[in-house]
Amino acid sequence: MLSYSSPFPPQFVWGVATAAPQIEGGAFEGGKGASVWDHFSRLPGKVHNGDTLDVACDHYHRFGEDFALMRSLGIRNYRLSIAWPRIFPQGAGTVNAEGIAFYNRLFDAMLANGITPWVTMFHWDLPQALDERGGWAWRGTADAFGAYADTIVKAFGDRVKNWITLNEIRCFTFLAHDLTLKAPGRKLTRAELNQTYHHALLCHGHGVRAVRTYGGVGARVGLTDNCDVCVPVTEKPADIEAARAWFTQRNAHILGAIYAGEYSKAYLERCGADRPKVEPSDFELISLPTDFLGLNIYSGTYVRAHATTGLPEEVTFPANYPRADSPWLNLMPQCIYWGPRLVQELYGVSSIYITENGCGYNEEPVIDGEVRDLHRRDFVRNYLRELHRAVSDGVPVRGYFLWSFMDNYEWEDGYQRRFGIVHVDFATQKRTPKLSARYYADVIEQNRIL
């Protein structure tokens, strides 16, 4: 019988995650250029309350105290991102020396606090100047990313050995250019949208190439994907097979393409005349071998075999299904079991990290010096139980990064939606560890679910 009190593997990596545009602030300091989010947040009605990224958590000035707080909680691994427009204010061309100097100070401070960096090259903050030239629909963006990746790996590769190329391709392509929920919020045609996926895959390939060329001894690299997780309604063979088939179809254009080294015939047939334009050597770059796959897993889709046809059938959520305040975050811990399992079974991935998992709620008041976020504690505990099950079943999950270290700018939801285990008073910038932070610190210390 599976015991959830048994420890995780001895070398299991426990960490927290954030992203530069969500916490740094200093949006126009130190020579940084504008990002698409700096622009988008100023468009009327696009972001809750008109909130901007200008100050955020002021991590740009407070990273020293933030790393000291991480250390006090026993956090030894931190996933962060580098702001592309802080390195190249125009997206390409002249390197901003002040931006390089800032991240040199930041990485040195991390290491001084005993914290290992896991660096995401791109977490949605495309330089505005590149967007004005065509953004993700323009192949030149991939070329610019290649130069950017080379620059940051050369500059920081002596201290950074864990690299992530891109964060959640779907979000800065589909959600930004079809649903228009995220920056730049510009609707594209179906053919243009398919091209954004392809250009993002090229950027991933350039990131891998940069690490292989300039990363030095011990450098590792992978992608972080928010794959569409399909959870079988029951664990009967027919429902499992239905979930596997649905997962294959829903993820063909990203994970399927990377690991197969080509677009599947079924995917291209679905695209029809809107299929992406591919140059002969593209997949040599896109399919370069990686060292791990990062998965951001929050929720998923329930799937079963249709009672009559046996074909995969998505089961929609009823109105009163439990969810966080984030309307897209249905609470289904099984997704963190089935996501890694299906990825391993379908693509043969030998090393997986959960690079994000967490829950967003609105107002969480500080009472007597504490935020009593038992809902978040329960979320983390229940999801870790399913992750422990996956590891026990032989799924190669090597680590878990909780999203997020602290409350921050939650994209179109602004500052109303809180994901942090550390509360941030955005008026004073005071940090207060929540009950969930103390709970997670104990999990890290004992390497098991408590």
N, C-alpha and C positions, 0 to 999 in steps of 0.2 A: 504493500500500500504506500502511495506517495505521501511523504511527510513534508509539509511546507516549512517546518521548523529546521529542516536540515540545511546546511550551508550551501551557498553558491560555490562554484569552483574556486580554488585558492587564488587564481590570477584574474578573477572577474573584475572588470573595470567599472567603478561607480563614479558618476560625475554629474555635473549640471551644465546647462546650455543657455546661451543668449545669442543675440545678433547685434552687430554694430549699429545699424540704423535705429534699433529699438531702445538702446540704452546709452549710447555715447553722448548725444547732444553735441555741443560745439559744432553745429551744423555748417557754420560758415567761418570757423576759426582754423588757424593753422594752414591756410591755403586750400582748404577743402572746396571742391566744386559742388554744385547742386546735383542731387540725385532725382530720379523720377518721383520718389516719395516726397522730397522737399517741394516739388512742384505740385504733385497731386493733392497733397494735404491742404494746399491753399485754394483749391478749386471749391466753390460753394457747394455744400451738400455731399461731398465725397467722403469726409471723415467725421465721425461723431463729434459734435461740439466744436468743429473746426480745429481740433487739436493738431499741432504740428510736432515735428521731431526736433525742433530747435534746441531744446534743453534736455528732453527725455529724462534720464536718470543722472545726467551730468557725470557719467562715468569717465568722460574725457578728462575731467579734472579730479575725479574721486577714485580712480582705479586702485590706488594704493590701499585705501581703507576697505574697498570692496574685496580685494584679495586677502587682506587680514581677516575679514569676516569669513570668507570661504575657509581659510586655514583653521579658524576657531571651530568651525562645524565639521572638520575632518575631511573636507572636500579636497581631493588631490588630482582631479581631472576636470578640465574646463573646456567645453566646446564654445568657441567664439568665432566671429567673422571679422575679416578686414574690409573696410569700406573702400570699394573701388574708387569713388571720386575723391577720397582723401589721398590716394596714391597718384592717380591721373585725374586732375580736376576736369579735364575735357574728355576723359575716357581713353585718350591715346595722346601720343606726342610727348610733352615734357613731363618728367617725373617730378612730383612735389617733394622736395627734400624734407620739408617740415612733417609731412605725413609719414615718411620713412622713420624719421627721428621719434615721432610719437609712438609708433609701434615698437621701436627698439626699446624705449623706456617701459612700455607696457609689458613686453615679453620678459624683460629683465626683472621687473617687479613680480611677475608670476613665478618665475623660477626661484626668486629669493624667498617666496612664501611656500616653496615646495609643491607648486601646482604645475602639472603637465598640460601644455596647450594642445588642443585639437582644433585646427584652424580651417574654417570654411572660407574658400576663396570668394564665393559670391552668395550673398543672402539678400537678394532682391533689390539692392540699391544701385541699379544701373545708372551710370552718369547721364544726366539730362541731355548733355550735348550729343551723346550717341543716340538717344531716343529721337532727337530732332533730325537725325540723319536716317532714321528708319527703324531704329531699335532692334527688337528681336526678329523682325521680318527681313532685316538687312544682313546679308552674309558678312559684311564688314565688321559687324559687332563681334563675330567669332574671331576674326583676325585680331581685333583690338584686345579681346580677352586673352588670346595667346601671348601677346606682349606683356599684358598685366600679370599673368600667371608666372611668366619667366622672371619678371621683376621681383615679385614678392618672394618667390622660392629662393632666388639668389640672395635677397636681402636678409631673410629670416631663417633659412634652412639650417643654419648652424644650431638653432635653438628649437625649431619646430620640426618634428619628425612625423607627426600625424596630420595628414592633409585631406580635406574634403573638397571636391571640385565645385559642386553646385548644391544648393538647397532647394528641394521641391520644385522640379521643373514645371509641373502642372500649374503651380500657383502664379508664376510670372509669365506663363504662356496662356493657358486656358482661362484661368480666373481673371487675368488682366485683359485679355484680348478677345474673349468671347462673352463671358458674363460681365466683364468690365468692373468687377468689384475691387480690384487692386490696381496699383499704378502700372502703366500710365492710364488705364481705363479707356482704351481706344478699341473699338470694335473692328475686327478684321474679317475678311472673307474666310471661308473654310480652307481654301488653298493657302492663303497667307498664314493662317493659324497652324496648319500642318508644317509649314516652312519654319515657324518659330520653334517647334519641337526639334526639328532637324538642326537648326543653328545652335540650340542649347546643347544637343548631343555633341556637336563639334567642339563647343567650349569645354565640355567634360573631357573630351579626348585631348585637347590642348593642355588642360590641367594635369592629366596623367603624364603627358609627354614632358611637361615642365619639371615635375617631381622626379621622373626617371633621369632627366638630363642634369638637373642642378640640385636635387635634394640631398645628395650625400649619403654617407653610410647610415643605414637604419631607417631611411625615409620610407613611409608607407602612404598610400593614397587610395581613396575610394569615392564613390558618389553617395549623397544622401537623397533618398527618394521617398515620397509619400505615396507609395503604391496604393491602388484601390484594393483594400483587403476584403476578401470574400470569406465569410464564416458560414459553414454548413449549419442548417437549422438543427439537425441531429447529426450524430457522428456515425450514422449508418453509411455503408459504402456508397449508396446511390447519391446521397446528399453531399458526401465528401467529393465525389467525382464531379458533381454539378458545380460545387464551389471552385474546384480546380479548373474546370473548363471556363467558367465565368472570369476567374482571375487571369487566365491566359489571354483572353480576349481584351479585357480592360487594361492590361499592362503591356500590350504588344508594342506600342509605339515608343516606349522608353526602355524598360528593363528587357523586354523581349528582343528589341533591336540591338541593345548593347551586348547582351550575352550570346545572341545568335550571329552577330556580325553582319546583319542585314535585316531589312524589313520583311516580315512574313508575307507570304502570298495572300493570306486571308486579310491582313491589314491593308495591303495595297488594293485589294479588290474592294474593300469597304470605302477606301478613299476615292477610287475611281479617277476621274480627271483631276481631282484635287490633290493627288499624291505629291509628296514633296519632291523637289528637284535635288538630285544627288549627283555629285561629281565622282569620277571613278575611284579616287583614293580615299573618299570620305570615311568609309567604314574601316579602313586600316587604322585611322586615327581613333574613331569612335570606340572600336572594340579592343583597344590596347588593354592588356590584362591589368586588373586592379588587385589590391591586397585585401580588401574588405568591402562590404556594402553597408551603408548606414540606412536605417529605416526609421522614419518618423511615423509613429503609430498612435492614433488617438481613438479612432472609431472605425467603422466598416459597414459592410452590407451583408445582410443575411440572405443566403441562397439555399434553395432546395431543388430536388428533382421533381418536376411536375408530375402529379399523380397519374395523368393519362399518357402524356407524351414521353415522360422521362427526361425532357430537355431542361436545362438550367432555368430556374425561375427566381427572380429577385422578390423578396418578401418585404414590403414596405413597412415602415414604423408606424404604429398607431399614435394618435395624438398625445396620449398620456405616457408614452414610453419615457423612462427616466433619462434626463440629459442635464448637462451643465448649463450655465447661463449663455455660453456660446451655443447658438441655435443649431450648429452643425455637429456638436459634440454629444452624440448619443452614447450613453455609458454602456459599453459592451466589452468587458475585460477579455473575452475570448479572442478578440482581434489581435492581441499581442502574442497569442499562441499561434493562430493560423497564419498571420502574415509571415513571420520568419519560417514557419514550416513549409508553406507553399513555395516561398522563394528558394529555399534549399532544395526542395524536391524538383522544381521545374528548371532551375538554372544552375544547379550544382554549386551554389555559393558555399565556400568553406569557412567563412568568417563573417559574422553579422554583428553589428552594434545597433542597439536602439538609440538613435541619436536625438530623438525627442519623444517625450510622452508626458502629458500633464493635463490640467483642466483649468478652464477659465470661468471665474465667477465675478460678479459685480461687487459692490461695496462689502469690504471685510474690515470692520472697525477694530482699532487697537483698544483693548479693554484691560486695564491694569497691567499695561506693558506687554500684552500678548495678543496675537490674533488666533482665535480658537477655531481654526479651519479644519474641523473634523471631517467635513465633506472631502477635502483634498487628501487628508490622511487616509480615509477609506478608499478613495480613488487609487492612490499609489499602492496601498496594500493589496487591493483586489487585483490590480493589473500585474503586480509582481508575483502573485500566486500563479497566474497563468504563464508568466514568463518563466518562472521556476519549473513549471510543468514542461514547457518546451525544452529547456536545458536538460531536464531529467530524461526526456524522450530522445535525446541525442541531437537536437537542433543546435547548430554551432553558434549560439549567441554568446559573444565574448564580453559584452558590457552594456550598460544602461546609463543614459544621460537624461536627467529629469528636466523638463521644461516648466518653469524657467527658474533661474537662480533668484531673480527678483521681479517684482511687478514692473512693467515697462510699457512702451508704446505698442499697443496691439493693433497695428495697421489701421484698417478702416474703422475699427471700434475705438480708436483713440485710447484714452487713459481710463475709460470706465471698466474695461475688462481686465481682471487681474489673474495672471497665471503663476505668479512668483511664490516661492516658499519663504521669501523675505519681503515684508511689506515695505513699500516706499510711499512716504508722504510727499507728493509731488510739489507741494508748496514749500516745504522746508528741506526736502531731500533726506530726511531722517530714515534710516534703515532699521526695521524691527523684525527679527526672525520670528516666523509664525510657528505654531504648534507643529505643522508639517515639517518644518526645517529641523526641529529637534528630533522628530520621529525618523526622518531620513538620515540624520547624523548617526542615530543608533543603528539603523540598518547597515550603513557603511561600516561602522566600527565592528559590528559582529558578523558582517557578510551573510546575513540571513534575514528572513522576514520576521518581524516582531509583532 
